[in-house]
Amino acid sequence: MDVAVRMLGPPAIRVDGSWTSLRPTKPNALLAFLAYRCERVRRGELEALLWSEADAVHAQADLRQALANLVRRPYGVCVQRDRVSAWVNAASDVSAFRRAVSEQRVADAVALYAGPLLHGFEIDDADEFASWLASERAALAEEWRRACRAVVRNEVRAGRFEEAVVVADALRTFDPLDEWATREAMRALAAVGDLRGAARRYEALSGHLRDEIGSTPEAATTALLQRLRDQAALDRAALPPWALLAPSVGTRHAVIGRERAIAEVVTLFERDHVRLVTLLGPGGIGKSTLAGAVVEALAPTLEDGVIVVSCEGVAVGDAIAVAVANAAGVRLQPGPRPGAQLASALGGRHALLVLDGFEAHLAEVGTVGGLVAGAEQLRVLVTSRVRLRLSTETVVEVAPLATRTTANGRVVAPAARAWSPSPAAQLFLRVALRRVSAEAVRAFDPDTVERIADAVDGHPLALELAASWVDVHGLAGLEVQLRRSWDALSSDEIDRPVRRRDVRAGIAEAWEQLDDVDRAAWARLAVMPGSLQREVAAAVGGSGWGGLRRLGDRAVVRQRAERLELHALLGRYGRERAVAEGLEDLAWAAALREWRERIARDVDPRSGRRLRVHPHDLEQALAAWRWASLRQEWQALAEMAVGLTRALGQAMRWHDRQRLVTEALALLAAATGPGRDAAWARLLPLSTDVEVDSVARLADAAASATSHGDDVALALNHAVLALRAPPAERARHAEAAREAYLRTGDRVGLASLLHEWGWWSAQIGRFDVATTVLREAFGAYEALADEGGLADVHDSLARLAVLRGELGAAREHVQAARGLCAASGTVLRDADTFATEAWAAWVAGDRTRAAACIEAFTERAGRIDDPLMLTFALWVGYHHRFGPPEEALARATRLLRWGGEALRFTALGTRTVLVAAVSSARVGEIDGALGYLADGLPLVRAMAAPRFVAHVVLAAAAVAAALDRQDEARRWASSARQHPALEFEFRLEAAALLGETGPPSRLGVVGDQALLDEALLDEVEGALAAWREARVSRS
């Protein structure tokens, strides 16, 4: 049972994930005190703490009654007591807080402190408890205060000034007279240019000091405010030219998340052959801000300084040359070639020319080319929404700010740890501080902030505009508004340049500058989710490679590694245009033509390695499949079925895989037309639905595949029949599947068949066959360089080793599987290895490790699937090994009820039925044990599983022992122990029933357990009938 006590802030207790508040009563005070102490406490100390006014006899009685009250509650299992003392086995936030403090994880400690100890928890007639509580509250608060100070210092050293303000303000809220916290908040606010916020905090401190103690701030605090004001005045008087480049930000300190881009541009200009660099990107992406930071970095190395020209207000014509001349202090003579004069005048200057917002002056690009060619010492930095297309131009694409998703590659909930905001979130928070108080910003939900940053794909202007609405909508309301409309991406601030007031208007302006062909290409590409392969983009856009080049030149599409993508906001606008102009179907028809062939290709023909499908490619293929389904493109579904479902399996998207197959089969059931039968024959074996995936239908599908000469469908159907057909026919189906896979050259399918057949052999007790086939599967996956497949085989080999009792080998295979998962970047795939390790741990008798591994499995598997059934199965095995048997029986019963038909005739279901029989016998529920034993017999016969024959015999021994038929119990236990297919875990049980000590012999595990002992099953069935008859006669 998962129990945790929360004592920092309003007290509460969590039982199996559900929190319940603790009312201020003496039993709850006793629970909180014991959880706080986290050790055995003598009864006398507890009596003196809570019942000091009572005499000894009554205090002892009151304590006994309070403990009994706690034990009867849902979490009573965590309350322990003996004659001398009492204690609580439960996690607590106080323990976690103190552990974080002791390990100097100060950020974690600050995050854990949700309020004073047992806030609001006051009880009458317990003076000693009240005195203890006041003392401990003060001590914990002081520890938190020291941790907060350390966090503030760390954040300031790291340049994360907004985070420093949030923590310093928390200290000010705790103690409004804390001058150290006030000074640190003032310094941090000044560092981000918010002098007004620094002054407000000084004034708040002054007011509290005056009202509460009739005093004024310390001299150091007052001097700090004056020093910050003086510095701000100096900064305003001496702004460098590049401050004009970022009017929306206004200070050099506002550059966030651009360190790598700044370094890249500076490095480019250090190369002699690089004279012209263009910062290319859509409007609002941060080109001007980045240029300002680059200039600031280069300024000390430039003998003749920086020449800055803002092109936005310059008239079209030869005005660029005039504007540069004016900025550089050059006098041009009247004449037809101002560009040549300018190049001559600037030829000897070691300077940097910045042309900001050049896209409206593309007709004057010759002037820029002339300057680069004629002024050899001059470097030119251009910001533009359009590529200049000069041979001397080096283009740097300005990417959006990194968001949580783009920085980490996957979504990680920041609330689960001390939050380190992504650069995009940092910008949002910085602007939000101008709209709402630091206290309000501190209360922002980190997940919501990061989702907002993701929603606009880290677009800096969009983040600024969105944050400017947070005082109107609130954080949650702003997220809703961003999904519904563009309104929150606009501004009415009068000092903001017109082009920076409305994101959608800026995108629409870029749209209008394209011709009809390129607009259509933009809209069609926007229909596709995520980034695209270049070949797919060329086909879907409909304008070929030339069209992609034109869209790239105008920063509509951007390069991302070897792929192309639209910025999220440009994609949103493009999708709106695609819907309005009826271009969606054209895009999906082109995508289907690409993906019906590409998704079926799962092995690289050159290297022979298995291909891994990019997540965005998978989304596009999945969407193309759905589009084809609605239009009854059955032949396309047949061609895509195998590759698409395998790709979903590779991505651990089991629910999506089954939903896709189920929906398609439902459509095909009532369909006719070309390709329908082929699609049905290929999709049916891919279903995991027991009712749909019946043996008869699979046999029909195999026959249909044979008649149509479809070896792909034939292999798929025979592979499933090898696991589901009657036992005598399974080997034939496995061989037929192997031959079909070889004919089609499907190496991935063959490797999967070998793995499934090998693991099935292990589950039914044919251990030597399993070893041979799993090694063959390992070789097949090794030839494919398929790290995920190799990890799966290692996990199966680990489970086989557990069955054999080779626990050292099991650990080695588990570690190998996890290493492969890490190497392939599919860390979540290692969830199953924790289930295997839990099994090995309880077989080895390591209760603590087994429980920890089950928890790890549940947490990791829960990110990709619903692990409830397997988690319950693990807890069944755990409690069957360690007890109590009542818990094992209860969980087994619930598992069988939930699993229903899906568990019938499976190894997991059969094992659970027999464990339920043994657990029922152990708790004395004889009728239940007989019932489960009767249920298990036909399952074992149907599965033809030697392993479960041995299980049935062992269950019969347990039932006989419960019936006090000791001779029969020993005979059955001896038969079970000698059975060659009895796994090591249950050999331990058999040895215990026989009274044997020491590890059991493993000799019986060696050999081929191909034969099913029907006579032994008949004998168990006869004993079962006799036991039932005897109980009826007795009753």
VEXBA-52634 format. One record per residue (C-alpha): residue in one letter; x, y, z. Coordinates in steps of 0.02 Angstrom, whole numbers, padded with zeros to 5 digits, always signed. Example, Ala and Ser with C-alpha at 12.3 -4.5 7.8 and 13.67 -1.06 7.14 Angstrom:
a+00615-00225+00390s+00684-00053+00357
//
This chain:
m+00000+00000+00000d+00065+00173-00048v+00051+00288+00105a+00130+00461+00126v+00102+00599+00253r+00109+00784+00207m+00151+00897+00354l+00222+01054+00273g+00068+01163+00252p-00107+01096+00290p-00081+00913+00343a-00148+00770+00238i-00117+00586+00206r-00108+00496+00038v-00170+00319+00019d-00145+00236-00152g-00135+00405-00238s-00284+00489-00152w-00256+00632-00026t-00363+00655+00130s-00349+00804+00247l-00306+00770+00430r-00425+00855+00550p-00352+00923+00714t-00386+00775+00829k-00272+00685+00951p-00261+00523+00848n-00211+00628+00698a-00087+00725+00805l-00014+00557+00859l-00001+00502+00677a+00084+00665+00626f+00207+00659+00771l+00258+00480+00733a+00276+00517+00547y+00380+00671+00591r+00496+00574+00707c+00515+00433+00580e+00575+00313+00716r+00512+00210+00863v+00445+00321+01003r+00420+00255+01179r+00240+00251+01238g+00284+00355+01392e+00344+00499+01284l+00184+00493+01181e+00075+00493+01337a+00167+00644+01407l+00153+00736+01241l-00035+00719+01213w-00111+00670+01381s-00002+00759+01508e-00155+00816+01607a-00215+00636+01636d-00149+00512+01763a-00040+00368+01704v-00179+00239+01691h-00295+00351+01590a-00152+00414+01480q-00103+00236+01437a-00284+00192+01396d-00305+00348+01289l-00146+00305+01194r-00204+00126+01163q-00373+00189+01101a-00291+00318+00985l-00175+00186+00910a-00321+00066+00886n-00416+00206+00800l-00272+00234+00679v-00248+00048+00642r-00431+00032+00590r-00413+00168+00459p-00374+00131+00274y-00191+00170+00304g-00184+00071+00467v-00056-00050+00397c+00077+00085+00412v+00045+00110+00599q+00150-00012+00699r+00160-00041+00887d+00225-00159+01018r+00220-00161+01207v+00352-00026+01226s+00339+00091+01078a+00245+00145+00921w+00302+00202+00750v+00239+00241+00574n+00309+00167+00412a+00262+00303+00288a+00352+00428+00179s+00336+00611+00227d+00377+00779+00151v+00472+00829+00307s+00593+00684+00284a+00614+00729+00101f+00641+00913+00147r+00774+00874+00277r+00859+00750+00161a+00867+00883+00025v+00940+01008+00150s+01071+00885+00212e+01121+00841+00033q+01130+01028-00010r+00993+01012-00141v+00928+01182-00090a+00814+01208-00240d+00725+01044-00201a+00710+01094-00018v+00631+01260-00063a+00507+01174-00179l+00458+01048-00045y+00418+01179+00088a+00233+01211+00055g+00202+01305+00217p+00229+01301+00407l+00231+01131+00492l+00051+01067+00517h-00020+01235+00464g-00192+01263+00542f-00178+01106+00649e-00215+01162+00828i-00290+01050+00964d-00353+01092+01138d-00292+01020+01304a-00122+00967+01236d-00001+01102+01295e+00153+00992+01275f+00106+00953+01094a+00076+01139+01059s+00246+01183+01133w+00333+01048+01029l+00242+01104+00872a+00291+01287+00894s+00473+01241+00920e+00481+01125+00769r+00389+01249+00658a+00518+01382+00697a+00663+01263+00666l+00595+01204+00497a+00554+01382+00444e+00733+01434+00481e+00800+01288+00379w+00687+01341+00236r+00744+01522+00253r+00928+01471+00240a+00888+01362+00089c+00798+01507+00004r+00947+01620+00029a+01061+01490-00049v+00943+01473-00198v+00939+01662-00224r+01129+01669-00225n+01139+01523-00347e+01011+01597-00467v+01098+01767-00468r+01267+01685-00502a+01187+01590-00647g+01108+01748-00718r+00930+01684-00688f+00870+01847-00611e+00682+01816-00630e+00697+01654-00530a+00798+01746-00398v+00658+01876-00383v+00526+01741-00359v+00620+01658-00214a+00671+01823-00135d+00489+01879-00139a+00440+01717-00053l+00559+01764+00088r+00481+01938+00094t+00308+01862+00108f+00367+01753+00253d+00448+01901+00339p+00402+02074+00266l+00544+02151+00369d+00681+02043+00290e+00798+02175+00219w+00920+02049+00145a+00781+01975+00038t+00722+02148-00013r+00897+02200-00068e+00922+02040-00169a+00754+02062-00255m+00800+02243-00297r+00968+02192-00372a+00891+02053-00476l+00752+02166-00542a+00878+02300-00588a+00978+02170-00684v+00828+02141-00799g+00793+02326-00817d+00644+02336-00697l+00695+02483-00587r+00513+02520-00550g+00491+02347-00474a+00648+02373-00368a+00579+02539-00305r+00410+02460-00263r+00495+02332-00152y+00593+02466-00063e+00432+02564-00032a+00344+02407+00032l+00486+02375+00156s+00480+02557+00214g+00292+02545+00245h+00307+02384+00348l+00450+02453+00452r+00356+02615+00485d+00191+02532+00529e+00258+02387+00632i+00410+02451+00726g+00417+02637+00685s+00584+02623+00594t+00661+02653+00423p+00763+02541+00305e+00945+02509+00343a+01073+02626+00265a+01134+02486+00150t+00959+02463+00077t+00933+02649+00046a+01105+02667-00031l+01069+02520-00147l+00911+02604-00213q+01005+02766-00249r+01147+02671-00334l+01024+02579-00448r+00939+02743-00495d+01107+02825-00535q+01160+02678-00643a+00996+02680-00740a+01021+02864-00778l+01197+02831-00842d+01135+02688-00950r+01002+02798-01031a+01129+02934-01069a+01255+02816-01150l+01154+02691-01250p+01262+02619-01391p+01199+02618-01571w+01145+02437-01563a+01016+02477-01428l+00907+02539-01572l+00901+02363-01643a+00781+02291-01513p+00650+02425-01473s+00531+02299-01395v+00659+02240-01268g+00753+02399-01235t+00907+02336-01141r+01056+02228-01182h+01016+02116-01034a+00859+02050-01120v+00946+01925-01235i+00887+01752-01182g+00933+01582-01251r+01040+01648-01395e+01213+01606-01330r+01249+01475-01464a+01184+01584-01607i+01287+01734-01546a+01443+01627-01539e+01408+01557-01713v+01395+01729-01794v+01546+01799-01701t+01648+01648-01757l+01592+01674-01937f+01652+01854-01937e+01821+01799-01869r+01851+01707-02034d+01933+01813-02167h+01824+01752-02310v+01659+01791-02221r+01610+01971-02255l+01420+01964-02264v+01307+01872-02142t+01118+01873-02157l+01011+01833-02006l+00860+01755-02092g+00692+01721-02011p+00507+01765-02009g+00446+01925-01928g+00461+01932-01738i+00582+01785-01725g+00715+01891-01639k+00833+01939-01781s+00858+02117-01720t+00887+02065-01540l+01015+01936-01596a+01101+02065-01706g+01114+02183-01557a+01196+02047-01453v+01318+02006-01594v+01366+02188-01611e+01394+02204-01425a+01509+02053-01431l+01607+02117-01582a+01615+02303-01537p+01778+02295-01437t+01870+02218-01586l+01813+02349-01715e+01936+02493-01736d+01811+02603-01828g+01656+02553-01732v+01482+02506-01787i+01368+02583-01919v+01185+02545-01885v+01047+02576-02013s+00866+02535-01976c+00794+02502-02150e+00611+02505-02098g+00593+02693-02118v+00704+02710-02271a+00619+02748-02437v+00636+02626-02582g+00763+02669-02718d+00943+02719-02693a+00897+02774-02517i+00992+02631-02433a+01157+02700-02495v+01108+02872-02433a+01053+02805-02264v+01218+02711-02242a+01315+02865-02292n+01222+02972-02166a+01250+02845-02027a+01436+02830-02071g+01464+03018-02088v+01507+03004-02274r+01463+03146-02394l+01403+03080-02563q+01428+03182-02721p+01282+03202-02842g+01293+03067-02974p+01220+02905-03039r+01323+02783-02933p+01304+02820-02748g+01344+02639-02704a+01516+02646-02785q+01556+02810-02695l+01504+02733-02531a+01611+02579-02558s+01760+02688-02596a+01732+02797-02442l+01714+02648-02325g+01850+02542-02405g+01979+02572-02270r+01866+02562-02120h+01879+02413-02003a+01695+02424-01954l+01534+02327-01948l+01384+02387-02048v+01215+02328-01983l+01065+02336-02101d+00914+02295-01995g+00751+02243-02080f+00817+02239-02259e+00677+02135-02338a+00586+02287-02410h+00742+02340-02507l+00785+02185-02608a+00795+02291-02765e+00948+02374-02687v+01038+02212-02648g+01169+02266-02777t+01220+02406-02660v+01257+02278-02524g+01354+02170-02647g+01454+02321-02703l+01499+02367-02524v+01558+02189-02488a+01662+02185-02646g+01733+02361-02636a+01761+02390-02449e+01880+02251-02400q+01890+02293-02215l+01702+02312-02194r+01593+02174-02122v+01405+02178-02156l+01271+02103-02044v+01095+02101-02119t+00931+02053-02037s+00798+02005-02163r+00644+01900-02192v+00709+01859-02367r+00876+01787-02422l+00982+01913-02521r+01043+01776-02641l+01217+01848-02658s+01365+01731-02687t+01458+01812-02541e+01312+01790-02422t+01322+01672-02272v+01149+01637-02204v+01111+01600-02022e+00932+01545-01994v+00866+01620-01833a+00770+01484-01742p+00636+01513-01613l+00685+01510-01431a+00702+01334-01362t+00546+01270-01275r+00532+01128-01152t+00493+01007-01295t+00627+01065-01417a+00760+01076-01281n+00730+00904-01206g+00662+00808-01354r+00515+00752-01249v+00393+00828-01128v+00448+00825-00945a+00327+00893-00817p+00425+01031-00727a+00313+01020-00575a+00395+00854-00531r+00560+00938-00492a+00636+01109-00457w+00583+01205-00613s+00716+01269-00730p+00616+01366-00861s+00658+01344-01044p+00724+01501-01133a+00552+01530-01209a+00471+01518-01038q+00602+01637-00967l+00554+01770-01094f+00370+01746-01056l+00402+01764-00868r+00510+01918-00894v+00374+02009-00990a+00239+01948-00871l+00333+02031-00727r+00291+02198-00808r+00107+02157-00801v+00080+02067-00635s+00171+02058-00470a+00316+01944-00433e+00203+01853-00309a+00081+01816-00449v+00221+01756-00563r+00286+01643-00425a+00114+01562-00417f+00113+01524-00604d+00093+01339-00644p+00256+01286-00729d+00167+01162-00843t+00049+01295-00908v+00191+01418-00941e+00287+01286-01038r+00132+01236-01136i+00104+01417-01186a+00286+01427-01244d+00260+01266-01343a+00096+01330-01417v+00186+01475-01503d+00340+01367-01536g+00455+01485-01443h+00416+01633-01559p+00487+01782-01461l+00365+01915-01521a+00218+01798-01492l+00282+01762-01316e+00298+01949-01278l+00125+01988-01343a+00045+01840-01255a+00127+01885-01090s+00059+02062-01105w-00118+01988-01089v-00086+01886-00932d-00157+02021-00819v-00320+02015-00918h-00348+01829-00949g-00244+01750-00810l-00123+01611-00853a-00249+01471-00882g-00367+01587-00977l-00224+01644-01087e-00186+01465-01136v-00368+01443-01188q-00366+01605-01288l-00211+01553-01382r-00298+01394-01438r-00456+01485-01492s-00395+01637-01586w-00252+01753-01633d-00316+01894-01522a-00191+01864-01382l-00049+01884-01508s-00083+02068-01538s-00051+02228-01441d-00117+02406-01428e+00041+02477-01347i+00070+02645-01431d+00260+02641-01417r+00273+02473-01506p+00320+02480-01692v+00172+02441-01804r+00251+02281-01875r+00273+02215-01698r+00094+02239-01641d+00008+02091-01725v+00085+01921-01763r-00052+01867-01884a-00041+02029-01984g+00146+02003-02005i+00119+01826-02069a-00020+01884-02186e+00100+02014-02258a+00225+01876-02297w+00084+01774-02378e+00034+01917-02492q+00211+01935-02558l+00206+01758-02633d+00132+01705-02800d-00015+01582-02810v+00097+01429-02834d+00202+01463-02680r+00050+01508-02575a-00028+01341-02620a+00134+01252-02575w+00139+01341-02406a-00042+01292-02369r-00019+01111-02422l+00139+01090-02319a+00050+01166-02169v-00079+01025-02174m+00058+00899-02129p+00094+00878-01943g+00273+00913-01888s+00431+00920-01993l+00449+00832-02161q+00575+00732-02259r+00635+00840-02402e+00570+00721-02536v+00400+00713-02452a+00394+00903-02437a+00433+00923-02622a+00291+00804-02668v+00161+00870-02545g+00196+01054-02584g+00162+01021-02767s+00290+01149-02827g+00443+01035-02828w+00618+01075-02770g+00610+01251-02842g+00458+01290-02738l+00544+01229-02580r+00693+01340-02621r+00582+01493-02640l+00491+01459-02476g+00658+01435-02390d+00724+01599-02461r+00575+01687-02382a+00594+01599-02213v+00427+01510-02232v+00510+01340-02212r+00666+01313-02110q+00797+01176-02102r+00802+01068-01948a+00940+00939-01960e+00901+00843-02121r+00717+00893-02121l+00608+01042-02165e+00473+01121-02059l+00360+01271-02047h+00361+01376-01890a+00208+01330-01787l+00123+01499-01813l+00158+01500-02000g+00089+01323-02004r-00068+01378-01913y-00097+01519-02037g-00061+01402-02183r-00188+01274-02120e-00320+01410-02110r-00285+01455-02291a-00286+01272-02345v-00460+01249-02271a-00522+01411-02347e-00456+01368-02520g-00495+01180-02521l-00315+01121-02529e-00320+00989-02390d-00370+00842-02500l-00235+00883-02627a-00105+00881-02488w-00164+00715-02416a-00177+00632-02586a+00005+00677-02618a+00055+00621-02443l-00032+00454-02468r+00062+00424-02630e+00224+00449-02536w+00186+00355-02376r+00103+00200-02447e+00274+00151-02512r+00389+00233-02383i+00307+00163-02226a+00320-00015-02294r+00508+00002-02307d+00576-00050-02137v+00753-00106-02184d+00887+00003-02265p+00932-00089-02427r+01112-00024-02422s+01161-00061-02242g+01035-00197-02201r+00993-00106-02039r+00816-00086-01978l+00751+00089-02007r+00679+00192-01865v+00531+00298-01915h+00543+00481-01863p+00398+00529-01746h+00336+00662-01868d+00343+00540-02014l+00240+00420-01911e+00108+00553-01878q+00099+00596-02062a+00085+00413-02115l-00049+00386-01983a-00148+00536-02041a-00130+00481-02224w-00195+00309-02173r-00350+00386-02093w-00380+00494-02245a-00368+00338-02355s-00486+00242-02239l-00622+00373-02255r-00607+00364-02445q-00602+00173-02448e-00429+00164-02525w-00416-00020-02476q-00263-00058-02581a-00169+00082-02495l-00219+00013-02325a-00157-00159-02374e+00012-00089-02428m+00032+00018-02271a-00038-00100-02139v+00118-00197-02090g+00242-00054-02094l+00129+00068-02003t+00082-00050-01862r+00264-00100-01840a+00315+00082-01831l+00183+00114-01698g+00248-00036-01602q+00426+00029-01615a+00365+00193-01542m+00279+00100-01398r+00109+00168-01454w+00009+00010-01424h-00160+00094-01399d-00143+00190-01563r-00093+00030-01651q-00244-00067-01591r-00364+00076-01622l-00301+00094-01800v-00326-00092-01834t-00496-00101-01748e-00564+00050-01842a-00502-00016-02009l-00575-00190-01980a-00743-00112-01936l-00742-00017-02101l-00686-00170-02199a-00823-00280-02124a-00954-00187-02224a-00847-00142-02373t-00827-00204-02550g-00713-00157-02692p-00536-00184-02754g-00407-00221-02620r-00536-00255-02484d-00492-00439-02461a-00305-00405-02462a-00324-00269-02331w-00433-00384-02223a-00309-00528-02234r-00165-00416-02182l-00255-00322-02044l-00342-00466-01956p-00183-00546-01884l-00125-00375-01825s-00272-00360-01704t-00250-00402-01521d-00438-00418-01494v-00469-00598-01441e-00645-00605-01513v-00596-00533-01681d-00433-00627-01687s-00513-00799-01679v-00426-00953-01744a-00562-00989-01873r-00553-00815-01947l-00365-00818-01951a-00370-00985-02043d-00494-00909-02168a-00380-00758-02191a-00230-00872-02221a-00329-00969-02350s-00380-00807-02436a-00199-00750-02437t-00147-00914-02516s-00277-00898-02653h-00220-00720-02692g-00036-00763-02683d-00011-00636-02543d+00139-00703-02446v+00139-00550-02333a-00035-00589-02267l+00004-00775-02264a+00155-00748-02152l+00059-00634-02034n-00086-00754-02011h+00021-00908-01988a+00130-00815-01861v-00022-00778-01752l-00092-00953-01776a+00073-01022-01713l+00026-00947-01544r-00164-00971-01546a-00203-01130-01642p-00227-01297-01554p-00061-01355-01482a-00036-01497-01606e-00045-01374-01752r+00064-01233-01687a+00232-01298-01750r+00159-01318-01925h+00097-01138-01925a+00264-01074-01861e+00355-01162-02001a+00231-01097-02131a+00256-00920-02065r+00444-00939-02072e+00439-00997-02254a+00324-00854-02304y+00435-00725-02220l+00586-00797-02311r+00494-00787-02479t+00450-00604-02451g+00621-00561-02382d+00537-00491-02225r+00682-00503-02103v+00594-00398-01970g+00443-00512-01973l+00551-00667-01962a+00647-00598-01813s+00483-00556-01726l+00414-00731-01761l+00569-00812-01685h+00560-00701-01531e+00375-00733-01500w+00392-00921-01529g+00543-00930-01415w+00458-00836-01273w+00299-00939-01294s+00404-01097-01279a+00478-01030-01118q+00307-00987-01047i+00239-01162-01073g+00394-01245-01000r+00493-01299-01154f+00648-01214-01089d+00779-01292-01204v+00675-01255-01359a+00653-01077-01295t+00841-01055-01273t+00879-01114-01449v+00744-01007-01534l+00780-00850-01432r+00964-00861-01479e+00912-00874-01661a+00801-00720-01637f+00947-00628-01559g+01053-00665-01712a+00914-00603-01828y+00896-00438-01734e+01085-00420-01724a+01096-00433-01914l+00965-00295-01924a+01060-00188-01796d+00890-00170-01712e+00933-00114-01536g+00751-00116-01481g+00728-00295-01540l+00890-00348-01457a+00833-00268-01295d+00669-00365-01304v+00761-00530-01332h+00879-00494-01187d+00727-00464-01077s+00650-00630-01132l+00815-00718-01099a+00817-00639-00926r+00643-00708-00890l+00695-00878-00954a+00843-00870-00835v+00724-00830-00691l+00619-00982-00737r+00776-01088-00731g+00837-01011-00569e+00991-00934-00652l+00972-00767-00564g+01147-00703-00603a+01117-00729-00789a+00949-00643-00772r+01032-00488-00699e+01159-00484-00841h+01023-00492-00973v+00923-00355-00885q+01074-00239-00883a+01110-00277-01066a+00929-00237-01112r+00936-00070-01021g+01100-00025-01104l+01024-00057-01275c+00871+00047-01232a+00981+00192-01180a+01091+00176-01335s+00939+00177-01450g+00861+00328-01364t+00707+00227-01312v+00732+00233-01124l+00547+00204-01088r+00562+00037-01176d+00658-00028-01026a+00499-00027-00920d+00479-00215-00947t+00653-00248-00878f+00595-00181-00710a+00454-00308-00712t+00582-00444-00748e+00698-00381-00611a+00552-00377-00488w+00517-00559-00528a+00699-00607-00505a+00706-00508-00342w+00560-00595-00260v+00625-00765-00318a+00789-00718-00232g+00694-00665-00076d+00738-00479-00092r+00574-00401-00038t+00633-00219-00041r+00708-00229-00215a+00556-00319-00284a+00437-00184-00222a+00550-00045-00287c+00558-00125-00459i+00369-00145-00468e+00350+00040-00427a+00480+00084-00559f+00391-00022-00688t+00223+00058-00651e+00293+00234-00663r+00388+00206-00825a+00257+00099-00911g+00122+00224-00863r+00202+00353-00979i+00170+00248-01134d+00027+00130-01091d-00095+00078-00957p+00008-00043-00851l-00132-00085-00727m-00154-00268-00774l+00031-00312-00773t+00060-00209-00616f-00075-00309-00528a+00003-00470-00591l+00170-00417-00518w+00092-00378-00349v+00005-00548-00355g+00174-00634-00375y+00253-00522-00242h+00121-00561-00110h+00117-00744-00160r+00304-00749-00118f+00306-00639+00038g+00127-00637+00099p+00005-00604+00165p-00090-00736+00065e-00252-00637+00088e-00176-00496-00013a-00114-00614-00148l-00287-00692-00161a-00377-00524-00166r-00265-00457-00304a-00272-00618-00405t-00463-00617-00396r-00471-00436-00455l-00347-00470-00594l-00448-00616-00660r-00608-00515-00651w-00532-00367-00744g-00442-00472-00872g-00594-00575-00917e-00583-00664-01084a-00421-00573-01129l-00331-00677-00996r-00406-00847-01040f-00284-00971-01116t-00137-00855-01084a+00014-00896-00977l-00023-00748-00863g-00205-00798-00840t-00164-00981-00807r-00029-00937-00682t-00147-00817-00592v-00285-00948-00577l-00164-01074-00499v-00089-00942-00382a-00267-00902-00328a-00294-01087-00292v-00138-01097-00183s-00178-00931-00093s-00356-00989-00058a-00286-01148+00018r-00164-01049+00125v-00302-00942+00201g-00417-01089+00229e-00543-01050+00092i-00554-01232+00036d-00704-01214-00079g-00620-01069-00167a-00459-01168-00186l-00554-01316-00260g-00646-01199-00378y-00488-01116-00442l-00403-01285-00462a-00552-01344-00565d-00541-01186-00671g-00356-01212-00701l-00362-01391-00764p-00449-01358-00932l-00334-01207-00961v-00180-01315-00938r-00249-01449-01055a-00293-01321-01188m-00123-01238-01181a-00026-01403-01183a+00095-01323-01062p+00212-01439-00964r+00254-01292-00849f+00075-01275-00793v+00054-01461-00771a+00187-01443-00636h+00094-01291-00567v-00068-01389-00556v+00019-01528-00462l+00094-01403-00340a-00077-01320-00316a-00149-01493-00279a-00014-01515-00145a-00062-01348-00065v-00247-01395-00065a-00210-01566+00009a-00108-01483+00148a-00253-01365+00184l-00369-01517+00194d-00247-01593+00320r-00209-01738+00201q-00023-01731+00237d+00024-01892+00147e-00062-01835-00011a+00015-01662+00007r+00190-01737+00017r+00158-01851-00130w+00095-01710-00240a+00235-01594-00184s+00363-01729-00224s+00287-01752-00398a+00292-01565-00428r+00472-01549-00370q+00526-01690-00485h+00432-01622-00636p+00563-01558-00761a+00459-01406-00814l+00427-01335-00640e+00509-01165-00632f+00634-01122-00496e+00517-01007-00399f+00391-01146-00371r+00525-01275-00339l+00557-01172-00183e+00374-01192-00134a+00379-01379-00166a+00534-01395-00058a+00448-01298+00082l+00297-01414+00077l+00416-01561+00092g+00506-01480+00238e+00669-01470+00142t+00798-01334+00178g+00929-01256+00067p+00916-01214-00118p+00824-01342-00224s+00914-01441-00356r+00905-01370-00533l+00934-01536-00620g+00751-01552-00665v+00757-01394-00768v+00879-01470-00893g+00805-01567-01038d+00667-01555-01166q+00495-01539-01087a+00398-01572-01246l+00281-01703-01173l+00120-01659-01084d+00084-01784-00945e-00103-01815-00971a-00100-01955-00843l-00039-01835-00709l-00179-01713-00751d-00305-01855-00744e-00240-01901-00572v-00259-01722-00510e-00435-01715-00582g-00479-01877-00492a-00412-01811-00327l-00509-01649-00350a-00671-01747-00376a-00637-01852-00222w-00602-01700-00114r-00762-01615-00170e-00864-01772-00138a-00789-01789+00036r-00834-01609+00078v-01011-01634+00016s-01029-01793+00120r-00960-01706+00274s-01077-01558+00255
//
